[in-house]
């Protein structure tokens, strides 16, 4: 059991809050941990390292305000914290389809466990949901009041329906127990610390380009996505957590739409390469259009993404170039 005691926060005389981040060793989680530490919080990071990495946390291990616990949130956790960010769940198709039962249980059983913890300690809790709750949307761009078009028995449903069920139980805890909750629907996010083999288009295209391999596009490349740089996304999550009493759900993503083929061409241009592009069959239930309406985020949080795609891609390319160089060395 961890105790809260004598923690002086950034403001004189204030108690420093202790924040729990589940999935803190992952791509988004590790960036969130860094941001919270930079703001003067104590951070308790929990991860089972199924897809996360201790390397992602290496910069924080010597920080006296940082603690790390190896734990799977499918089992209850007994700690004392002030706020909870629930980010634990594989987020790429390659990873979440590897063990679909575990993926679903992490979203559902894990959420119930974290909600129980939040209820016991009186913490505000934020659920990292996803744009996948909209499925292959029949409404464009996607607004929070759209209920989605999801295949409940498809190969992606372990993730899509798991996140939808998590949103449902979060709202039930709010209605039944008055729990202070928040739900963020996260759209495509990219940046340093993405897993090089996660199967997402940004990491795929960059790694393939750096290795001199053909860039692989699934489908005809005309399907669209919107890409938000990780720093912008993390700012949105923190803004939502700090909006006490506002539950959402709220879309967090970049509303600027781009086709997958245009993205591949942009990445090739930024790397100074004109590699071959090959096309493969589109996976089952892969959405054809995806772009957020962020009106709610602008109104309630004063948030919108600021980092242009070109700038973010250059930073991401530099990260993967360095990572591959180290692996070759």
ROKOLLO-314398 format. One record per atom (N, C-alpha, C, O): x, y, z; residue in one letter. Coordinates in steps of 0.2 Angstrom, whole numbers, plus 5000, padded with zeros to 4 digits. Layout:
// residues N
XYZa ...
// end
This chain:
// residues 329
500449945000x 500050005000x 500450065000x 500950075004x 500350114996x 500650174996x 500250235000x 499650234999x 500650275003x 500350325007x 500450395004x 500950405001x 499950445004x 500050505002x 500250545009x 499850555013x 500850585008x 501050615014x 501550675012x 502050665009x 501450735015x 501950785015x 502250795008x 502850805007x 501750805003x 502050814996x 501850894995x 501250904994x 502350934994x 502251004993x 502251014985x 502750994982x 501751044983x 501651044975x 502051104973x 502351144976x 501951114966x 502251174963x 501951244966x 502351294966x 501351244968x 501151304971x 501251304979x 501251254982x 501551364981x 501751364988x 501151344993x 500651364993x 501351294997x 500851275002x 500351215000x 500051195004x 500351204993x 499851154990x 500151084991x 500751074991x 499751034992x 499950964992x 500050944985x 499650954980x 500650914983x 500750894977x 500350834975x 500350784979x 500050834970x 499550774968x 499950714966x 500450724962x 499750654967x 500050594965x 499550564959x 498950554960x 499850554953x 499450534948x 499650464946x 500250444945x 499150424944x 499250354942x 499150354934x 498650384932x 499650324931x 499550324923x 499650244922x 500150214923x 499050214920x 499150144918x 499350144910x 499150184907x 499750094909x 500050094902x 500550144901x 500650164895x 500850164907x 501350214906x 501950204903x 502350244901x 502150144901x 502750124897x 502650124890x 503050104886x 502050134888x 501850134881x 502050204877x 502350244880x 501850204871x 501950264867x 501650324870x 502050374872x 501050324870x 500650384873x 500850394881x 500950444883x 500850334884x 500850334892x 501550364894x 501550404899x 502050354890x 502750374892x 502750454891x 503150484895x 502450474886x 502450544885x 502050584890x 502250634892x 501550554892x 501050584897x 501450584904x 501450634907x 501850534905x 502250524911x 502750584912x 502750624917x 503050594906x 503550654906x 503250724906x 503550764910x 502650724904x 502350794904x 502050804911x 502150864914x 501850754915x 501550764921x 502150774926x 502150814931x 502750744925x 503350754929x 503550824928x 503750864933x 503550854922x 503750924921x 503350974924x 503551024925x 502750954926x 502250994929x 502250994937x 501951024940x 502750954939x 502850944946x 502450894950x 502450894956x 502050854946x 501750804950x 502150744952x 502650734949x 501850704956x 502150634958x 501750584953x 501150594952x 502150544950x 501850494945x 501950424947x 502550404948x 501450384947x 501550314948x 501350284941x 500750284939x 501850254938x 501750214932x 501550144933x 501950114936x 501050114930x 500850044930x 500850014923x 500550044919x 501249964922x 501249934915x 501449864916x 501849844920x 501149814912x 501349744912x 501849734906x 502049674905x 501949784902x 502549784897x 502349734891x 502849704889x 501749724890x 501549684884x 501749714878x 501949684873x 501549784877x 501749824872x 502249874874x 502549904870x 502149894880x 502549954882x 503349934883x 503449874882x 503749984885x 504449964886x 504750004891x 504550064892x 505149974895x 505550014901x 506050064898x 506150114901x 506250054891x 506650104888x 506350164887x 506650224888x 505650164886x 505250224885x 505250264892x 505150324891x 505450234897x 505350274904x 506050284907x 506150304912x 506650274903x 507250274905x 507450344908x 507850354912x 507150394905x 507350464907x 507050484914x 507250534917x 506550444916x 506250464922x 506450414928x 506250434934x 506850364927x 506950314933x 507350344939x 507250324944x 507750394937x 508150434943x 507750484946x 507950514951x 507150504944x 506750554946x 506350534953x 506050484953x 506450564958x 506250544965x 505450554965x 505150524969x 505150584960x 504450594960x 504050534955x 503450544954x 504550494953x 504250444948x 504350374952x 504850354955x 503750334951x 503750264953x 503550214948x 503050234944x 503750154948x 503550114942x 503350044946x 503750014950x 502750024944x 502549954946x 502349914940x 502049934935x 502649854940x 502449804934x 501749774937x 501749734942x 501249784933x 500649754935x 500149754929x 500149794925x 499749704929x 499149694924x 498549724927x 498349694932x 498249774924x 497649804927x 497049754927x 496449774929x 497049694924x 496549644924x 496449624931x 496049584933x 496949634935x 496949614942x 496849684946x 497149734944x 496549684952x 496449744956x 497149774958x 497649734959x 497149834959x 497749874961x 497549914967x 497049954967x 497949914973x 497749954979x 498350004980x 498849984983x 498250064978x 498650114979x 498250184981x 497650184981x 498650234983x 498350294985x 498550344980x 499150364980x 498050374976x 498250424971x 497650474971x 497150464974x 497750534968x 497350584967x 496950584960x 496350604960x 497250564955x 496950564948x 497250494945x 497750474946x 496850474940x 497050414936x 496950424929x 496350444927x 497450414925x 497450414918x 497450334916x 497950304917x 496850314913x 496850234911x 497050234904x 496550234899x 497650214902x 497850214895x 498050134894x 498350124888x 498050094898x 498250024897x 497849984892x 497249974894x 498049974887x 497749924882x 498149934875x 498349984873x 498349874872x 498649874865x 498249914861x 497649914861x 498549954857x 498150004852x 498249994845x 497950024841x 498749954843x 498749944836x 498549874834x 498549824838x 498249864828x 497949804826x 498449744826x 498249684829x 499049754825x 499549694825x 499549674833x 499549614834x 499549714837x 499649694844x 498949674847x 498949624851x 498449714846x 497749694849x 497449634846x 497049604850x 497649614840x 497349554837x 497749494839x 497549434838x 498349504842x 498849444844x 498449404849x 498549344849x 498149444854x 497849404859x 497149444861x 497149484865x 496649434857x 496049474857x 495649464863x 495349514866x 495749404867x 495349394873x 495649444878x 495349474882x 496349444878x 496749484883x 496549564882x 496449594886x 496549574875x 496349644874x 495649664876x 495649724879x 495149624875x 494549644877x 494449644885x 494149694888x 494749604888x 494749604896x 495149664899x 494949684904x 495649684895x 496049744898x 495549804897x 495549844902x 495249804892x 494749864891x 494149864896x 493949914899x 493949804897x 493249794901x 493449784909x 493249824913x 493749724910x 493949704917x 494449754920x 494349774926x 494949774916x 495349824918x 495049894920x 495249924925x 494549914916x 494249974917x 493849974924x 493850014928x 493449914925x 493149904931x 493549904937x 493349934942x 494149874937x 494649884942x 494849954943x 494949974949x 495049994938x 495250054939x 494650104942x 494750154946x 494050094939x 493450134942x 493350114949x 493250154953x 493450054951x 493350034958x 493950074962x 493750094968x 494550074960x 495050114963x 494850184964x 494950214969x 494650214959x 494450284959x 493950294964x 493950344967x 493450254964x 492850264968x 493150254976x 492850294980x 493550214977x 493850204984x 494150264986x 494150284992x 494650294982x 495050344984x 494750414982x 495050464984x 494250414979x 493950484977x 494350514972x 494350574972x 494650484967x 495050514962x 494650524955x 494150484954x 494750574952x 494550584945x 494950544941x 495550534941x 494550504936x 494850454932x 494650474924x 494150484923x 495150464920x 495150474913x 495250414909x 495750374910x 494750394905x 494850344900x 495050364894x 494750404890x 495650324892x 495850334885x 495450294880x 495650234879x 494950324877x 494550284872x 494850304865x 495450324865x 494450284860x 494750284853x 494250304848x 493650304849x 494550334843x 494050344837x 493750284834x 493350284830x 494050224836x 493850164833x 493150144836x 492750104833x 492850184841x 492150174843x 491750194838x 491150174838x 491950234833x 491550254827x 491550204821x 491150204817x 491950154822x 492050104817x 492250124810x 492650174809x 491850104805x 491950134798x 491350174797x 490850164795x 491450244799x 490950284800x 490550304794x 490750314788x 489850314795x 489450334790x 489250404790x 488950434786x 489550444795x 489550514796x 490250544796x 490650514799x 490250594793x 490950624792x 490950704792x 490450734789x 491350734796x 491850704801x 491450684807x 490850694807x 491750644811x 491450614817x 491350664823x 491850694825x 490750664825x 490550704831x 490450654837x 490250594836x 490450684843x 490450644849x 489750614849x 489650564853x 489250644846x 488550614847x 488350564841x 487850544841x 488850544837x 488750494833x 488950424836x 489450414839x 488450374835x 488550314839x 488950264835x 489150214838x 489150274829x 489650234826x 489350174821x 488750164821x 489750144818x 489650084813x 490150034814x 490550024810x 490049994819x 490549944821x 490349874820x 489749864822x 490749834818x 490549764817x 490749724824x 491349724826x 490249704827x 490349674834x 490649604834x 490849584840x 490749574828x 491049504829x 491649504824x 491849444822x 491849564821x 492449554817x 493149554821x 493149544827x 493649554817x 494349534819x 494549604823x 495049594827x 494249654822x 494449714826x 494049734832x 494149774836x 493449684833x 492949704838x 493249694845x 492949724850x 493749654846x 494049654853x 494349714855x 494249734861x 494549764851x 494749824853x 494149874852x 494049914857x 493849874847x 493249924845x 492749914851x 492549964854x 492449854852x 491949844856x 492149844864x 491849864868x 492849824865x 493149834871x 493149904874x 492949924879x 493349954869x 493350024871x 492650054872x 492450094876x 492150024868x 491450054868x 491150024875x 490850064878x 491349964877x 491049944883x 491349974889x 491049994894x 492049994888x 492350034893x 492050104894x 491950124900x 491850134889x 491450204889x 490850194893x 490650234897x 490450134891x 489850124894x 489950114902x 489550144906x 490350074904x 490450064912x 490750134915x 490550144921x 491150174912x 491350234914x 490750274916x 490650304921x 490250284911x 489650324911x 489150294917x 488850334920x 489150234918x 488750204923x 489050214930x 488650234934x 489650214930x 489950234937x 489850314938x 489750334944x 489850354933x 489650424934x 488950434936x 488750464941x 488450394933x 487750404934x 487550364941x 487150394945x 487850314942x 487650274948x 487950294955x 487650294960x 488650314954x 489050334960x 489250404960x 489550424965x 489150444955x 489350514955x 490050514954x 490350564956x 490450464951x 491150464950x 491350524945x 490950534940x 491850554947x 492150604942x 492550574937x 493150554938x 492250574931x 492550534925x 492650584919x 492350634919x 493150554915x 493250594909x 493350544903x 493750494905x 493150554897x 493250504892x 493550544886x 493250594883x 494150524884x 494450554878x 494450504872x 494650444873x 494150524866x 494150484860x 494750504856x 494750554853x 495250464856x 495950484853x 495950454846x 495850394844x 496050504841x 496150484834x 496950474833x 497350474837x 497050454827x 497750434825x 498250484828x 498250544826x 498750454831x 499250494834x 499950464832x 500050404832x 500450504832x 501150484829x 501650524833x 501550574836x 502250494833x 502850534835x 503350484838x 503250424837x 503850514841x 504350474844x 504150424849x 503650434853x 504450364850x 504250304854x 503650264852x 503450214855x 503450274845x 503050224842x 503450164842x 504050164840x 503050104842x 503350044841x 503550034834x 503050044830x 504150014832x 504350014825x 503949954821x 503849954815x 503649904825x 503249854822x 502549854824x 502249794824x 502249914825x 501549914827x 501049904821x 500449904823x 501249914815x 500849904810x 500449964808x 500049964803x 500550024811x 500250084809x 500550114804x 501150114802x 500250154800x 500450184793x 501050224794x 501550224790x 501050274799x 501650314800x 502250274801x 502750284798x 502250234806x 502850194808x 503050144802x 503650144801x 502550114799x 502650074794x 503050104788x 503550084786x 502750164786x 503050194780x 503750224782x 504250214777x 503850254788x 504550274789x 505050224790x 505650224787x 504950164793x 505350114794x 505550084787x 506150064786x 505050074783x 505150044777x 505550084773x 506050064769x 505450154773x 505850194769x 506550204771x 507050204767x 506650204778x 507350204780x 507750144779x 508350144778x 507450084779x 507750024777x 507850004770x 508049954767x 507550054765x 507650044758x 507149994755x 507249974750x 506549984759x 506149934757x 505549974753x 505450034754x 505149934749x 504549964746x 504049984752x 503949954757x 503750044751x 503150064755x 502550024754x 502350024748x 502249994759x 501649954758x 501049984760x 500950014765x 500549994755x 499950024756x 499349964756x 499349934751x 498949964761x 498449914761x 497749954758x 497550004761x 497549924753x 496949954749x 497249994744x 497849984742x 496850044741x 497050084735x 497350154738x 497650184733x 497450164744x 497750224747x 497350284747x 497550334749x 496650274745x 496250334745x 495850344751x 495550394752x 495950294756x 495650304762x 495950354766x 496550364765x 495650394770x 495850454774x 495950434781x 495650394784x 496450474784x 496550474791x 496750554793x 496850594788x 496750564799x 497050624802x 497550614807x 497450574811x 498050644807x 498650624811x 498850684816x 498950744814x 498850674822x 498950714827x 499650704831x 499750644833x 500050754831x 500750744834x 500650724842x 500250754845x 501050684844x 500950664851x 500950714856x 500550714861x 501350764855x 501450824860x 500750854861x 500550874866x 500450864855x 499750904855x 499250854859x 498850884862x 499250794857x 498750744860x 498850744868x 498350744871x 499450744870x 499550744878x 499350804881x 499050804886x 499450864878x 499150924880x 498450924881x 498150944885x 498050894876x 497350884876x 497150834882x 496650854885x 497550784883x 497350734888x 497350774895x 496950764899x 497950814896x 498050844902x 497450904903x 497250914909x 497350934898x 496750984898x 496150954900x 495750984904x 495950894897x 495350864899x 495350844906x 494850854910x 495850814909x 495950794916x 495850854920x 495550844926x 496050914919x 496050974923x 495351004922x 495251054926x 494950984917x 494251014917x 493750984921x 493350944919x 493850994928x 493450954933x 492750964932x 492451014930x 492450904932x 491750904931x 491450894924x 490950874923x 491950904919x 491750894912x 491950814911x 492550794911x 491450784908x 491550704907x 491750694900x 492050644898x 491450734895x 491450714888x 490950664887x 490350664890x 491050614882x 491650604878x 491850664874x 491450704871x 492550664872x 492750724868x 493250694863x 493750654865x 493250714857x 493750694852x 494350734853x 494350794854x 494950694853x 495550724853x 495950704847x 496150644846x 496050744842x 496450724836x 496450784831x 496250844833x 496850774826x 496950834821x 496350824815x 496350774812x 495950874814x 495450874809x 495650874802x 495250874797x 496350894801x 496550894794x 496650824791x 497050784793x 496250814786x 496250744783x 496750734777x 496850784773x 497050674777x 497550664771x 497450594769x 497250544774x 497450574763x 497450504761x 498050464763x 498650494764x 498050404763x 498550364765x 499150364760x 499750364761x 498950374753x 499450374748x 499750444748x 500350444747x 499450494750x 499750564751x 500250564757x 500750594756x 500050524762x 500550524768x 501150484766x 501750504767x 501050424762x 501650394760x 502150434755x 502750434756x 501850474751x 502250514746x 502550574750x 503150594749x 502250604755x 502550654760x 503150624763x 503650664764x 503050564766x 503550534770x 504150524766x 504750534768x 504050494760x 504550484755x 504950544753x 505550544753x 504550604752x 504850664750x 505350694756x 505850714755x 505050684762x 505450714768x 506050674769x 506550704772x 506050614767x 506650564768x 507150574762x 507650544762x 506950614757x 507350614751x 507350554747x 507850534744x 506850514747x 506850444744x 506250444739x 505650474741x 506250414734x 505750394730x 505650324729x 505750294723x 505550284734x 505450214734x 504850194731x 504350224729x 504850124729x 504250094726x 503750094731x 503850074737x 503150094729x 502550094733x 502150024730x 501950024724x 501949984735x 501649924733x 500949924736x 500949944742x 500449894733x 499749894736x 499549814738x 499749774734x 499249814744x 499049744746x 498249754748x 498049804748x 497949694749x 497249694750x 497049734757x 497449724762x 496549774757x 496349804763x 496049754768x 495649714767x 496349764775x 496049724780x 495349724781x 495049784780x 495049674784x 494349674786x 494149734790x 494549744795x 493649764789x 493349824793x 493749884794x 493649924798x 494249894790x 494749944790x 494350004788x 494050004782x 494250064792x 493850124790x 494150154784x 494750164783x 493650184780x 493850214773x 493950294774x 494350324771x 493550314780x 493650394781x 493750394789x 493350364792x 494150444791x 494250454798x 494450524799x 495050534798x 494050564802x 494250634804x 493850664810x 493250654809x 494150694815x 493750714820x 493450784819x 493750824816x 492850794822x 492550854823x 492750874830x 492550844835x 493150924831x 493450944838x 493151004841x 493451044845x 492551024838x 492151084841x 492151074849x 492151124852x 491951014851x 491851014859x 492551024862x 492551064867x 493050994860x 493751014863x 493951084863x 494251104867x 493751114857x 493951184857x 493551224862x 493751274865x 492851214862x 492451244867x 492551234874x 492551284878x 492551174876x 492651154883x 493351154886x 493451164892x 493851144881x 494551134884x 494951194881x 495551194883x 494751224876x 495151274873x 495751244869x 496251274869x 495651184867x 496151144864x 496051134856x 495551124854x 496651134853x 496651114846x 497351104844x 497851134847x 497551054840x 498251034838x 498551094835x 498351134831x 499251104836x 499651154834x 500251134829x 500451174826x 500451074830x 501051054826x 500851034819x 500550984819x 501151064814x 500951044807x 501250974806x 501750954809x 500950944801x 501150874799x 501850864797x 502150824800x 502050914793x 502750904791x 503250914797x 503750874797x 503150954801x 503550964807x 503550904811x 504150874814x 502950874813x 502950814817x 503250754813x 503550714817x 503150744807x 503450694803x 504250694803x 504550644804x 504550754803x 505250764803x 505550734809x 506050704810x 505150754815x 505450734822x 505350654822x 505750624825x 504850624819x 504750554820x 505250514816x 505450464818x 505350544810x 505850514805x 506550514809x 506850464809x 506750574812x 507350574816x 507350524821x 507950494822x 506850514825x 506850464830x 506950394827x 507350354830x 506550374822x 506650304820x 507350294816x 507650244817x 507650344813x 508250344810x 508850324816x 509250284815x 508750364821x 509150354827x 509050284830x 509550244832x 508450264831x 508350194834x 508550144829x 508850094832x 508550144823x 508750094818x 509550094818x 509850044817x 509850154819x 510550154819x 510850124825x 511350084825x 510450134831x 510750094837x 510650024836x 511049984839x 510050004833x 509949924833x 510449894828x 510649834829x 510649934823x 511149904818x 511849904821x 512249864820x 511949954826x 512649954829x 512749904835x 513249904838x 
// end
